[in-house]
Amino acid sequence: MNERLGSLLIEQGLIEEKQLDELLEIQQKNPIRLGQLIVKRGILTEEKLMNVLAKRYGYRYHKHLHFHYDEIFTRIPLAFIHKTNMVPIQKTAKTITVAIIHPEEVHYMDDFQMFLEPYRVEFILSGETEILRIIHGKFDQAVAAADEVISGMDKEEYSEFEHISENTLDMANEAPIIRMVNAVMTQAVQERASDIHIEPGAKSLDVRYRIDGILHLRLQPPRIAHAGLVSRIKIMANLNIAENRLPQDGRIKIKLTGKDIDIRVSTIPTQYGERIVMRILNKSDTVYNLESLQIYPHLSQQLQKIIHEPNGIFLVTGPTGSGKSTTLYAALSSLNDGIKNILTAEDPVEYEIEGVGQMQVQDKIGLGFAQALRAMLRQDPDIIMVGEIRDEETARIAIQSSLTGHFVFSTLHTNDAPSAITRLIDMGIEPYLITSTVRAVLAQRLVRRICSECKKSYSPRTEEIQNLGMAIKNLRGKKLYYGKGCNVCLGTGYLGRTGIYSLMHLTPAVHTAILHGEDATNIGKKASSDPKLPMNSLLEYSFQKALDGITTLEEIMRVT
C-alpha cells in the first residue's frame, strides 16, 4: 500500500520523491501507516488525502458521518470493529453502508459482506477521527458511561475496598474497581478533559473533569469507593500503594477509545484521604505547527521572523495551563528541518517530537534546568528549549547560550509580556544582558471557543462593552455571538479552546526603558506606542476573536 499510495501522490504532484523517501525511512523506525504519517507531519490534510484515495479506489468520501443504529449491526463482533476501524452507519431496505479508512483492506471488506448477508454492503471512505468518533460514541458498549458503571455497583462490591492495605493489594485488581477506573478515564477522554480530579470530602467523593479549562463535577461515587479508586490508580502508575502520608508522582500509559494516552498522576494527602489529579496527554490528536495555533496573520508573520533569528532568547509567558508548552512545541516543529540540532529540557516531557532530543529534568537526583542546560551546551546544539526559567542560575546560562550563538526558547510565569523583563531583573539579571539577548516576549491565554453547533448572534448591550473598556463606536452595526448549549458541547455553549496573544518586541524604545530601570507598566507603554512594531494587548486580540464569532465577551472578561 505504501508504494501505491506514494506513487499516486507523486503522480498528482502532492508530494515529492525526496519527501516520500524521508517518510518511508521514518516508517522503518515507527510502525505507522504512510497516510497517517503524511497527515501527522502536515504535508496533506486528512480531507485532501481521503479525497485522493476515494478517486483512486472509486469510493465516495464523507467528511461527516451520520449514524443510524439498527439491530442487525450486532451481527458484527465488537472486537472486529475495533480491529478494522470499519463501522456500519446506516441500513436501508437492501443495503448497509459501512464507513472505512483503508480501502486496500479488501479481506476485511469480504468479512463484512459475510457478517451482513444477504444485504448488499456499500463502502464509503471517511477520516480516522470521524470513524473513531462513531465507533467509540455508538459501539463501545464494553465500557459503559462512568455513571452507569457506578450506579450498577452494589454496596457489597464497594465494601470489599473499604480497608485497602499492602497486604490486600489484590483487592485493587478486582473487577468492580477496574471497571470504575476504566470508565472514569474513558469518559474523560471522550469529553475532551485535560485533567481528572478525585477529591475526597468528609462524607462525599467528587470526580471532576477539567474541560476547556473549566472544572465540571461529573460523578459522585459513594465515599466508600475512595480507597479502591486510589489503590487501583496507584498500581497503574507504579506508585507505592502503602504510602499515603507523602505526595507521589507517577505516569500511566494506556490506550483509550483507540488513542494512545499518557496520564500524569499526582497524589497528595489531605485530612479526608488522598487527593488525586490526573493530567491527560492525548498524543494521538496532537499536531504541532504554528499554523495549527491559528494566530492572526500579522502576528504569525512576526513570530516566524523572530524564531528564525540565528541567536537570542524568545520567552513565552502566562499562568499555568495557558498553552505555553504548546506554543513552544509548535515553534520547534516549524524549525525542525532535519539540518538543525534541537535539544530540550522539560519537566516533564509532555509530547515527543520526531528528530528533537528531549531531556526530562529530575530535581530529585540533582538534574534541574540549569544542570540540563549546561549538559546540552556540550551537545553542539543550534536551538535549545528550556521548559521554564525558575532561577538566576538557569537565566544566566540561557543568556550565555544566546550570546554564544544559540537560539533559546523558554517560559516564565508572569501575567503579561513586560513583567517578564522585571521578573528577570528581580532574579538578578543585569538589564544590559536582557537587552542584548531577549528578542521578544509572547504573553498568552486560552479562551473557550463558541460551539459551532449552537452558535447564535446577538447585539451587545452597552454595559457589556463598557466592562471591557471598549469604545462603543467599534461595535456600531456589528454582531457578537454566544453558544446556546447543546448535546455536542454538553450544554456549555463552548467546544474547544483557542489562544489569545500579546507580542512585545524588544525595540530600541523598550531597550531604553529597561536600561533606565523603568517598571513593567512604563515598559509596556513604550512597547505599545512603538511606531514600527507596537505591542498589542491581550484584550485587543481577544476582542477581535469575539467580533469574528470565535469566543464571547463573557469569556474575555473571565480570562483577561
Salt bridges, closest charged atoms under 4 A:
GLU47 OE1 - LYS63 NZ 3.39
GLU104 OE2 - ARG33 NH1 3.08
GLU105 OE2 - ARG33 NH2 2.47
GLU122 OE2 - ARG60 NH2 2.52
GLU130 OE2 - ARG133 NH2 2.74
ASP140 OD1 - HIS82 NE2 3.96
ASP140 OD2 - HIS136 ND1 3.56
GLU157 OE2 - ARG179 NH2 3.95
GLU191 OE1 - ARG218 NE 2.64
ASP195 OD2 - ARG279 NE 2.57
GLU199 OE2 - HIS197 ND1 3.37
GLU199 OE2 - ARG208 NH2 2.97
GLU199 OE2 - ARG275 NH2 2.84
ASP212 OD1 - ARG192 NH1 2.97
GLU243 OE2 - ARG245 NE 3.39
ASP260 OD1 - LYS255 NZ 3.46
ASP262 OD2 - ARG251 NH2 3.02
ASP262 OD2 - LYS283 NZ 3.35
GLU274 OE1 - LYS234 NZ 2.76
ASP285 OD2 - LYS259 NZ 3.07
ASP337 OD2 - LYS340 NZ 2.81
ASP347 OD2 - ARG390 NH2 3.18
GLU350 OE2 - ARG264 NH1 3.55
GLU352 OE2 - LYS283 NZ 3.60
ASP363 OD2 - ARG390 NH1 3.77
GLU388 OE1 - ARG390 NE 3.19
GLU388 OE2 - HIS413 NE2 3.60
GLU392 OE2 - ARG396 NE 2.79
GLU393 OE2 - ARG374 NH2 2.56
GLU430 OE1 - ARG396 NH2 3.12
GLU463 OE2 - ARG461 NE 3.01
GLU464 OE1 - ARG461 NH1 3.88
GLU518 OE2 - LYS526 NZ 3.28
GLU555 OE1 - ARG448 NH2 3.06
GLU555 OE2 - ARG558 NH2 2.56
